[in-house]
Amino acid sequence: MEIFVGNLPLQVDRDQLRDLFRPYGDVSEARVIVDKFSGLSRGFGFVHMPNNGEAIEGINALNGHEIQGNRIRVEASRTPPRRHSK
């Protein structure tokens, strides 16, 4: 399951984001989105957890969790389905 994490402090990197979700299960990927020009964090990221049950547990536990003074928003990602070329 792909998980959206918003309102991240700008200092949080992908390793810290991955470590945040590890107590809830296997994390196959963690990405903090950065501005392509400045290289600075945009304050949000995505975590991929292959087990949906573990992902839901992580979402429920971490939504509203405070990190470095920011209350993060955690929810299932609403990315549109990928289009397949013909």
Biopython code that builds the backbone (N, CA, C, O; Angstrom):
import numpy as np
from Bio.PDB.StructureBuilder import StructureBuilder

atoms = [
    (1, "MET", "N", (0.852, -1.182, 0.000)),
    (1, "MET", "CA", (0.000, 0.000, 0.000)),
    (1, "MET", "C", (0.894, 1.240, 0.000)),
    (1, "MET", "O", (1.886, 1.312, 0.726)),
    (2, "GLU", "N", (0.529, 2.182, -0.809)),
    (2, "GLU", "CA", (1.238, 3.464, -0.870)),
    (2, "GLU", "C", (0.592, 4.411, 0.146)),
    (2, "GLU", "O", (-0.629, 4.566, 0.174)),
    (3, "ILE", "N", (1.425, 5.038, 0.975)),
    (3, "ILE", "CA", (0.957, 5.913, 2.045)),
    (3, "ILE", "C", (1.486, 7.324, 1.823)),
    (3, "ILE", "O", (2.679, 7.517, 1.589)),
    (4, "PHE", "N", (0.599, 8.305, 1.895)),
    (4, "PHE", "CA", (0.965, 9.715, 1.814)),
    (4, "PHE", "C", (1.253, 10.223, 3.223)),
    (4, "PHE", "O", (0.501, 9.945, 4.157)),
    (5, "VAL", "N", (2.351, 10.974, 3.370)),
    (5, "VAL", "CA", (2.697, 11.584, 4.656)),
    (5, "VAL", "C", (2.912, 13.072, 4.407)),
    (5, "VAL", "O", (3.855, 13.461, 3.718)),
    (6, "GLY", "N", (2.031, 13.907, 4.971)),
    (6, "GLY", "CA", (2.116, 15.351, 4.767)),
    (6, "GLY", "C", (2.487, 16.095, 6.032)),
    (6, "GLY", "O", (2.453, 15.545, 7.133)),
    (7, "ASN", "N", (2.841, 17.352, 5.855)),
    (7, "ASN", "CA", (3.254, 18.258, 6.926)),
    (7, "ASN", "C", (4.526, 17.787, 7.618)),
    (7, "ASN", "O", (4.694, 17.963, 8.825)),
    (8, "LEU", "N", (5.422, 17.181, 6.832)),
    (8, "LEU", "CA", (6.703, 16.744, 7.381)),
    (8, "LEU", "C", (7.596, 17.950, 7.657)),
    (8, "LEU", "O", (7.615, 18.892, 6.864)),
    (9, "PRO", "N", (8.331, 17.940, 8.757)),
    (9, "PRO", "CA", (9.342, 18.978, 8.953)),
    (9, "PRO", "C", (10.352, 18.904, 7.812)),
    (9, "PRO", "O", (10.643, 17.816, 7.314)),
    (10, "LEU", "N", (10.872, 20.017, 7.406)),
    (10, "LEU", "CA", (11.772, 20.060, 6.254)),
    (10, "LEU", "C", (13.071, 19.298, 6.483)),
    (10, "LEU", "O", (13.750, 18.941, 5.520)),
    (11, "GLN", "N", (13.430, 19.042, 7.740)),
    (11, "GLN", "CA", (14.678, 18.334, 8.051)),
    (11, "GLN", "C", (14.553, 16.819, 7.937)),
    (11, "GLN", "O", (15.572, 16.128, 7.936)),
    (12, "VAL", "N", (13.344, 16.281, 7.840)),
    (12, "VAL", "CA", (13.146, 14.827, 7.794)),
    (12, "VAL", "C", (13.612, 14.288, 6.444)),
    (12, "VAL", "O", (13.234, 14.801, 5.391)),
    (13, "ASP", "N", (14.446, 13.235, 6.495)),
    (13, "ASP", "CA", (14.912, 12.602, 5.261)),
    (13, "ASP", "C", (14.260, 11.229, 5.101)),
    (13, "ASP", "O", (13.481, 10.802, 5.953)),
    (14, "ARG", "N", (14.577, 10.552, 4.020)),
    (14, "ARG", "CA", (13.913, 9.277, 3.729)),
    (14, "ARG", "C", (14.218, 8.209, 4.770)),
    (14, "ARG", "O", (13.355, 7.384, 5.072)),
    (15, "ASP", "N", (15.427, 8.207, 5.324)),
    (15, "ASP", "CA", (15.760, 7.219, 6.348)),
    (15, "ASP", "C", (14.929, 7.438, 7.610)),
    (15, "ASP", "O", (14.457, 6.475, 8.215)),
    (16, "GLN", "N", (14.749, 8.678, 8.004)),
    (16, "GLN", "CA", (13.927, 8.979, 9.171)),
    (16, "GLN", "C", (12.464, 8.619, 8.909)),
    (16, "GLN", "O", (11.775, 8.123, 9.801)),
    (17, "LEU", "N", (11.996, 8.866, 7.699)),
    (17, "LEU", "CA", (10.623, 8.524, 7.340)),
    (17, "LEU", "C", (10.429, 7.006, 7.377)),
    (17, "LEU", "O", (9.420, 6.521, 7.888)),
    (18, "ARG", "N", (11.387, 6.266, 6.842)),
    (18, "ARG", "CA", (11.334, 4.805, 6.862)),
    (18, "ARG", "C", (11.328, 4.298, 8.308)),
    (18, "ARG", "O", (10.548, 3.410, 8.654)),
    (19, "ASP", "N", (12.193, 4.859, 9.145)),
    (19, "ASP", "CA", (12.286, 4.438, 10.551)),
    (19, "ASP", "C", (11.001, 4.716, 11.315)),
    (19, "ASP", "O", (10.671, 3.990, 12.253)),
    (20, "LEU", "N", (10.275, 5.754, 10.929)),
    (20, "LEU", "CA", (9.011, 6.090, 11.575)),
    (20, "LEU", "C", (7.976, 4.976, 11.394)),
    (20, "LEU", "O", (7.186, 4.703, 12.298)),
    (21, "PHE", "N", (7.987, 4.334, 10.218)),
    (21, "PHE", "CA", (6.994, 3.302, 9.902)),
    (21, "PHE", "C", (7.459, 1.890, 10.218)),
    (21, "PHE", "O", (6.632, 0.980, 10.269)),
    (22, "ARG", "N", (8.750, 1.674, 10.431)),
    (22, "ARG", "CA", (9.284, 0.326, 10.662)),
    (22, "ARG", "C", (8.652, -0.410, 11.844)),
    (22, "ARG", "O", (8.489, -1.627, 11.755)),
    (23, "PRO", "N", (8.287, 0.254, 12.947)),
    (23, "PRO", "CA", (7.672, -0.500, 14.050)),
    (23, "PRO", "C", (6.342, -1.163, 13.673)),
    (23, "PRO", "O", (5.862, -2.037, 14.396)),
    (24, "TYR", "N", (5.748, -0.758, 12.557)),
    (24, "TYR", "CA", (4.440, -1.271, 12.161)),
    (24, "TYR", "C", (4.523, -2.350, 11.093)),
    (24, "TYR", "O", (3.514, -2.974, 10.764)),
    (25, "GLY", "N", (5.721, -2.579, 10.544)),
    (25, "GLY", "CA", (5.871, -3.633, 9.550)),
    (25, "GLY", "C", (6.967, -3.329, 8.548)),
    (25, "GLY", "O", (7.751, -2.394, 8.713)),
    (26, "ASP", "N", (7.000, -4.143, 7.508)),
    (26, "ASP", "CA", (8.011, -4.021, 6.457)),
    (26, "ASP", "C", (7.769, -2.764, 5.621)),
    (26, "ASP", "O", (6.652, -2.517, 5.168)),
    (27, "VAL", "N", (8.814, -1.983, 5.424)),
    (27, "VAL", "CA", (8.761, -0.785, 4.578)),
    (27, "VAL", "C", (9.659, -1.046, 3.381)),
    (27, "VAL", "O", (10.874, -1.177, 3.528)),
    (28, "SER", "N", (9.062, -1.123, 2.192)),
    (28, "SER", "CA", (9.868, -1.405, 1.005)),
    (28, "SER", "C", (10.461, -0.148, 0.380)),
    (28, "SER", "O", (11.462, -0.214, -0.334)),
    (29, "GLU", "N", (9.834, 1.005, 0.654)),
    (29, "GLU", "CA", (10.359, 2.263, 0.088)),
    (29, "GLU", "C", (9.834, 3.437, 0.897)),
    (29, "GLU", "O", (8.701, 3.425, 1.378)),
    (30, "ALA", "N", (10.680, 4.452, 1.038)),
    (30, "ALA", "CA", (10.273, 5.725, 1.638)),
    (30, "ALA", "C", (10.892, 6.833, 0.800)),
    (30, "ALA", "O", (12.084, 6.798, 0.494)),
    (31, "ARG", "N", (10.079, 7.816, 0.431)),
    (31, "ARG", "CA", (10.559, 8.930, -0.398)),
    (31, "ARG", "C", (10.084, 10.244, 0.201)),
    (31, "ARG", "O", (8.907, 10.396, 0.529)),
    (32, "VAL", "N", (10.996, 11.182, 0.340)),
    (32, "VAL", "CA", (10.636, 12.555, 0.688)),
    (32, "VAL", "C", (10.736, 13.337, -0.613)),
    (32, "VAL", "O", (11.763, 13.294, -1.291)),
    (33, "ILE", "N", (9.683, 14.045, -0.958)),
    (33, "ILE", "CA", (9.649, 14.776, -2.224)),
    (33, "ILE", "C", (10.408, 16.088, -2.058)),
    (33, "ILE", "O", (10.184, 16.848, -1.115)),
    (34, "VAL", "N", (11.321, 16.329, -3.011)),
    (34, "VAL", "CA", (12.154, 17.538, -2.960)),
    (34, "VAL", "C", (11.893, 18.405, -4.185)),
    (34, "VAL", "O", (11.507, 17.915, -5.246)),
    (35, "ASP", "N", (12.111, 19.688, -4.012)),
    (35, "ASP", "CA", (11.998, 20.640, -5.114)),
    (35, "ASP", "C", (13.132, 20.386, -6.104)),
    (35, "ASP", "O", (14.292, 20.284, -5.706)),
    (36, "LYS", "N", (12.804, 20.283, -7.384)),
    (36, "LYS", "CA", (13.834, 19.932, -8.367)),
    (36, "LYS", "C", (14.863, 21.036, -8.592)),
    (36, "LYS", "O", (15.954, 20.764, -9.094)),
    (37, "PHE", "N", (14.538, 22.266, -8.232)),
    (37, "PHE", "CA", (15.493, 23.353, -8.423)),
    (37, "PHE", "C", (16.353, 23.594, -7.193)),
    (37, "PHE", "O", (17.570, 23.745, -7.303)),
    (38, "SER", "N", (15.732, 23.632, -6.031)),
    (38, "SER", "CA", (16.480, 23.932, -4.804)),
    (38, "SER", "C", (17.017, 22.681, -4.115)),
    (38, "SER", "O", (17.983, 22.762, -3.356)),
    (39, "GLY", "N", (16.404, 21.526, -4.369)),
    (39, "GLY", "CA", (16.816, 20.305, -3.696)),
    (39, "GLY", "C", (16.305, 20.202, -2.268)),
    (39, "GLY", "O", (16.660, 19.267, -1.550)),
    (40, "LEU", "N", (15.474, 21.153, -1.847)),
    (40, "LEU", "CA", (14.933, 21.158, -0.491)),
    (40, "LEU", "C", (13.622, 20.387, -0.431)),
    (40, "LEU", "O", (12.886, 20.300, -1.414)),
    (41, "SER", "N", (13.347, 19.832, 0.740)),
    (41, "SER", "CA", (12.107, 19.079, 0.944)),
    (41, "SER", "C", (10.901, 19.961, 0.681)),
    (41, "SER", "O", (10.914, 21.158, 0.968)),
    (42, "ARG", "N", (9.852, 19.352, 0.129)),
    (42, "ARG", "CA", (8.587, 20.063, -0.079)),
    (42, "ARG", "C", (7.616, 19.810, 1.069)),
    (42, "ARG", "O", (6.483, 20.292, 1.043)),
    (43, "GLY", "N", (8.059, 19.047, 2.088)),
    (43, "GLY", "CA", (7.244, 18.843, 3.278)),
    (43, "GLY", "C", (6.270, 17.684, 3.201)),
    (43, "GLY", "O", (5.354, 17.585, 4.018)),
    (44, "PHE", "N", (6.459, 16.805, 2.225)),
    (44, "PHE", "CA", (5.619, 15.615, 2.160)),
    (44, "PHE", "C", (6.398, 14.476, 1.521)),
    (44, "PHE", "O", (7.442, 14.677, 0.900)),
    (45, "GLY", "N", (5.861, 13.282, 1.692)),
    (45, "GLY", "CA", (6.534, 12.120, 1.128)),
    (45, "GLY", "C", (5.587, 10.946, 1.024)),
    (45, "GLY", "O", (4.392, 11.058, 1.298)),
    (46, "PHE", "N", (6.148, 9.814, 0.621)),
    (46, "PHE", "CA", (5.383, 8.595, 0.436)),
    (46, "PHE", "C", (6.150, 7.420, 1.022)),
    (46, "PHE", "O", (7.378, 7.365, 0.966)),
    (47, "VAL", "N", (5.405, 6.493, 1.579)),
    (47, "VAL", "CA", (5.969, 5.262, 2.124)),
    (47, "VAL", "C", (5.219, 4.114, 1.470)),
    (47, "VAL", "O", (3.997, 4.160, 1.335)),
    (48, "HIS", "N", (5.955, 3.078, 1.062)),
    (48, "HIS", "CA", (5.292, 1.896, 0.520)),
    (48, "HIS", "C", (5.505, 0.744, 1.488)),
    (48, "HIS", "O", (6.633, 0.392, 1.831)),
    (49, "MET", "N", (4.373, 0.160, 1.926)),
    (49, "MET", "CA", (4.395, -1.014, 2.786)),
    (49, "MET", "C", (3.638, -2.123, 2.050)),
    (49, "MET", "O", (2.460, -1.950, 1.738)),
    (50, "PRO", "N", (4.287, -3.259, 1.764)),
    (50, "PRO", "CA", (3.650, -4.302, 0.967)),
    (50, "PRO", "C", (2.464, -4.981, 1.651)),
    (50, "PRO", "O", (1.575, -5.486, 0.965)),
    (51, "ASN", "N", (2.429, -5.008, 2.975)),
    (51, "ASN", "CA", (1.341, -5.655, 3.699)),
    (51, "ASN", "C", (0.287, -4.614, 4.065)),
    (51, "ASN", "O", (0.562, -3.709, 4.853)),
    (52, "ASN", "N", (-0.917, -4.733, 3.500)),
    (52, "ASN", "CA", (-1.970, -3.729, 3.727)),
    (52, "ASN", "C", (-2.373, -3.618, 5.196)),
    (52, "ASN", "O", (-2.642, -2.516, 5.675)),
    (53, "GLY", "N", (-2.419, -4.732, 5.916)),
    (53, "GLY", "CA", (-2.777, -4.698, 7.326)),
    (53, "GLY", "C", (-1.778, -3.892, 8.144)),
    (53, "GLY", "O", (-2.159, -3.094, 9.000)),
    (54, "GLU", "N", (-0.492, -4.111, 7.869)),
    (54, "GLU", "CA", (0.560, -3.350, 8.556)),
    (54, "GLU", "C", (0.494, -1.880, 8.172)),
    (54, "GLU", "O", (0.689, -1.002, 9.012)),
    (55, "ALA", "N", (0.218, -1.615, 6.897)),
    (55, "ALA", "CA", (0.123, -0.231, 6.431)),
    (55, "ALA", "C", (-1.012, 0.499, 7.141)),
    (55, "ALA", "O", (-0.842, 1.638, 7.575)),
    (56, "ILE", "N", (-2.162, -0.147, 7.260)),
    (56, "ILE", "CA", (-3.303, 0.474, 7.926)),
    (56, "ILE", "C", (-2.991, 0.723, 9.396)),
    (56, "ILE", "O", (-3.375, 1.752, 9.951)),
    (57, "GLU", "N", (-2.296, -0.221, 10.025)),
    (57, "GLU", "CA", (-1.887, -0.034, 11.421)),
    (57, "GLU", "C", (-0.967, 1.186, 11.558)),
    (57, "GLU", "O", (-1.125, 1.984, 12.481)),
    (58, "GLY", "N", (-0.012, 1.324, 10.639)),
    (58, "GLY", "CA", (0.885, 2.479, 10.656)),
    (58, "GLY", "C", (0.146, 3.790, 10.431)),
    (58, "GLY", "O", (0.425, 4.786, 11.098)),
    (59, "ILE", "N", (-0.793, 3.791, 9.495)),
    (59, "ILE", "CA", (-1.596, 4.995, 9.223)),
    (59, "ILE", "C", (-2.361, 5.402, 10.469)),
    (59, "ILE", "O", (-2.327, 6.566, 10.869)),
    (60, "ASN", "N", (-3.055, 4.445, 11.090)),
    (60, "ASN", "CA", (-3.862, 4.746, 12.271)),
    (60, "ASN", "C", (-3.006, 5.233, 13.443)),
    (60, "ASN", "O", (-3.415, 6.121, 14.190)),
    (61, "ALA", "N", (-1.831, 4.652, 13.597)),
    (61, "ALA", "CA", (-0.966, 5.024, 14.718)),
    (61, "ALA", "C", (-0.288, 6.375, 14.511)),
    (61, "ALA", "O", (-0.067, 7.106, 15.476)),
    (62, "LEU", "N", (0.046, 6.716, 13.269)),
    (62, "LEU", "CA", (0.879, 7.899, 13.030)),
    (62, "LEU", "C", (0.129, 9.138, 12.559)),
    (62, "LEU", "O", (0.688, 10.234, 12.605)),
    (63, "ASN", "N", (-1.111, 9.007, 12.111)),
    (63, "ASN", "CA", (-1.854, 10.194, 11.685)),
    (63, "ASN", "C", (-2.043, 11.128, 12.888)),
    (63, "ASN", "O", (-2.612, 10.729, 13.904)),
    (64, "GLY", "N", (-1.571, 12.352, 12.769)),
    (64, "GLY", "CA", (-1.645, 13.315, 13.856)),
    (64, "GLY", "C", (-0.450, 13.271, 14.794)),
    (64, "GLY", "O", (-0.361, 14.078, 15.719)),
    (65, "HIS", "N", (0.473, 12.335, 14.568)),
    (65, "HIS", "CA", (1.688, 12.200, 15.382)),
    (65, "HIS", "C", (2.548, 13.461, 15.222)),
    (65, "HIS", "O", (2.649, 14.011, 14.125)),
    (66, "GLU", "N", (3.153, 13.905, 16.296)),
    (66, "GLU", "CA", (3.982, 15.114, 16.237)),
    (66, "GLU", "C", (5.448, 14.749, 16.022)),
    (66, "GLU", "O", (6.011, 13.910, 16.725)),
    (67, "ILE", "N", (6.044, 15.399, 15.037)),
    (67, "ILE", "CA", (7.469, 15.245, 14.745)),
    (67, "ILE", "C", (8.078, 16.639, 14.668)),
    (67, "ILE", "O", (7.680, 17.451, 13.833)),
    (68, "GLN", "N", (9.035, 16.914, 15.532)),
    (68, "GLN", "CA", (9.745, 18.197, 15.533)),
    (68, "GLN", "C", (8.778, 19.378, 15.475)),
    (68, "GLN", "O", (9.024, 20.352, 14.763)),
    (69, "GLY", "N", (7.682, 19.289, 16.221)),
    (69, "GLY", "CA", (6.720, 20.383, 16.301)),
    (69, "GLY", "C", (5.633, 20.383, 15.246)),
    (69, "GLY", "O", (4.723, 21.209, 15.306)),
    (70, "ASN", "N", (5.702, 19.478, 14.278)),
    (70, "ASN", "CA", (4.677, 19.378, 13.225)),
    (70, "ASN", "C", (3.803, 18.159, 13.469)),
    (70, "ASN", "O", (4.313, 17.075, 13.753)),
    (71, "ARG", "N", (2.499, 18.326, 13.363)),
    (71, "ARG", "CA", (1.583, 17.185, 13.396)),
    (71, "ARG", "C", (1.440, 16.679, 11.966)),
    (71, "ARG", "O", (0.905, 17.369, 11.099)),
    (72, "ILE", "N", (1.925, 15.470, 11.738)),
    (72, "ILE", "CA", (1.909, 14.947, 10.376)),
    (72, "ILE", "C", (0.528, 14.386, 10.020)),
    (72, "ILE", "O", (-0.238, 13.961, 10.885)),
    (73, "ARG", "N", (0.246, 14.402, 8.730)),
    (73, "ARG", "CA", (-0.997, 13.836, 8.189)),
    (73, "ARG", "C", (-0.612, 12.573, 7.433)),
    (73, "ARG", "O", (0.226, 12.608, 6.531)),
    (74, "VAL", "N", (-1.223, 11.469, 7.804)),
    (74, "VAL", "CA", (-0.890, 10.172, 7.214)),
    (74, "VAL", "C", (-2.179, 9.524, 6.712)),
    (74, "VAL", "O", (-3.147, 9.376, 7.458)),
    (75, "GLU", "N", (-2.174, 9.142, 5.437)),
    (75, "GLU", "CA", (-3.360, 8.503, 4.849)),
    (75, "GLU", "C", (-2.954, 7.663, 3.653)),
    (75, "GLU", "O", (-1.865, 7.821, 3.102)),
    (76, "ALA", "N", (-3.845, 6.771, 3.263)),
    (76, "ALA", "CA", (-3.602, 5.989, 2.049)),
    (76, "ALA", "C", (-3.493, 6.960, 0.880)),
    (76, "ALA", "O", (-4.289, 7.890, 0.754)),
    (77, "SER", "N", (-2.513, 6.734, 0.039)),
    (77, "SER", "CA", (-2.293, 7.610, -1.105)),
    (77, "SER", "C", (-3.459, 7.518, -2.075)),
    (77, "SER", "O", (-4.017, 6.443, -2.295)),
    (78, "ARG", "N", (-3.818, 8.651, -2.648)),
    (78, "ARG", "CA", (-4.917, 8.687, -3.624)),
    (78, "ARG", "C", (-4.380, 8.881, -5.030)),
    (78, "ARG", "O", (-4.953, 9.625, -5.826)),
    (79, "THR", "N", (-3.273, 8.206, -5.333)),
    (79, "THR", "CA", (-2.704, 8.342, -6.666)),
    (79, "THR", "C", (-3.616, 7.657, -7.678)),
    (79, "THR", "O", (-4.161, 6.590, -7.395)),
    (80, "PRO", "N", (-3.786, 8.253, -8.842)),
    (80, "PRO", "CA", (-4.638, 7.622, -9.864)),
    (80, "PRO", "C", (-4.011, 6.335, -10.369)),
    (80, "PRO", "O", (-2.789, 6.192, -10.333)),
    (81, "PRO", "N", (-4.824, 5.394, -10.840)),
    (81, "PRO", "CA", (-4.255, 4.150, -11.372)),
    (81, "PRO", "C", (-3.374, 4.445, -12.567)),
    (81, "PRO", "O", (-3.638, 5.367, -13.339)),
    (82, "ARG", "N", (-2.320, 3.647, -12.713)),
    (82, "ARG", "CA", (-1.394, 3.826, -13.832)),
    (82, "ARG", "C", (-2.069, 3.436, -15.139)),
    (82, "ARG", "O", (-2.802, 2.449, -15.208)),
    (83, "ARG", "N", (-1.810, 4.225, -16.167)),
    (83, "ARG", "CA", (-2.350, 3.920, -17.496)),
    (83, "ARG", "C", (-1.384, 3.026, -18.231)),
    (83, "ARG", "O", (-0.171, 3.228, -18.183)),
    (84, "HIS", "N", (-1.916, 2.058, -18.898)),
    (84, "HIS", "CA", (-1.079, 1.155, -19.679)),
    (84, "HIS", "C", (-1.125, 1.569, -21.141)),
    (84, "HIS", "O", (-2.203, 1.807, -21.684)),
    (85, "SER", "N", (0.041, 1.657, -21.786)),
    (85, "SER", "CA", (0.075, 2.005, -23.205)),
    (85, "SER", "C", (-0.320, 0.815, -24.040)),
    (85, "SER", "O", (-0.129, -0.339, -23.657)),
    (86, "LYS", "N", (-0.874, 1.125, -25.186)),
    (86, "LYS", "CA", (-1.285, 0.058, -26.103)),
    (86, "LYS", "C", (-0.180, -0.258, -27.071)),
    (86, "LYS", "O", (-0.337, -1.131, -27.923)),
]
sb = StructureBuilder()
sb.init_structure("model")
sb.init_model(0)
sb.init_chain("A")
sb.init_seg("    ")
for serial, (resi, resn, name, xyz) in enumerate(atoms, 1):
    if name == "N":
        sb.init_residue(resn, " ", resi, " ")
    sb.init_atom(name, np.array(xyz, "f"), 0.0, 1.0, " ", f" {name:<3s}", serial, name[0])
structure = sb.get_structure()
